Amino acid sequence: MTYGNLTVTHQVKTEPKGGLIFSWTAESTQTVVTRAGILAAVASSFPAGQEPRCDELPEVALVEISRKLPQQCYARIESQAKTVWIDMIPSRGSLELRTRLQ
């Protein structure tokens, strides 16, 4: 798979199912994330008006699946007068967000 000039390599496994029929699975240890996708995922996880802020994010990056991104986002929790740190962990097809109080 390619996105712009980034290439995600997949390992494809096949299994014969009989005759000329095969099943297959494709797996990768990497995925592509975009600034727009990260910001949309973070914003959709918080109520309107609770505008999260993020470290500088790359426009597009090839990253390891299941490994926390080096950048973080932050959101203010008004009811607790605290800031929550948002760790972002890419997985296959989604971005997991883990929050922790500062």
Secondary structure as GFF3:
##gff-version 3
##sequence-region A 1 102
A	DSSP	beta_strand	2	3	.	.	.	ID=ss1
A	DSSP	beta_strand	6	7	.	.	.	ID=ss2
A	DSSP	beta_strand	11	18	.	.	.	ID=ss3
A	DSSP	beta_strand	21	27	.	.	.	ID=ss4
A	DSSP	beta_strand	30	34	.	.	.	ID=ss5
A	DSSP	alpha_helix	35	44	.	.	.	ID=ss6
A	DSSP	beta_strand	53	54	.	.	.	ID=ss7
A	DSSP	beta_strand	60	64	.	.	.	ID=ss8
A	DSSP	beta_strand	73	77	.	.	.	ID=ss9
A	DSSP	beta_strand	82	91	.	.	.	ID=ss10
A	DSSP	beta_strand	94	101	.	.	.	ID=ss11
###
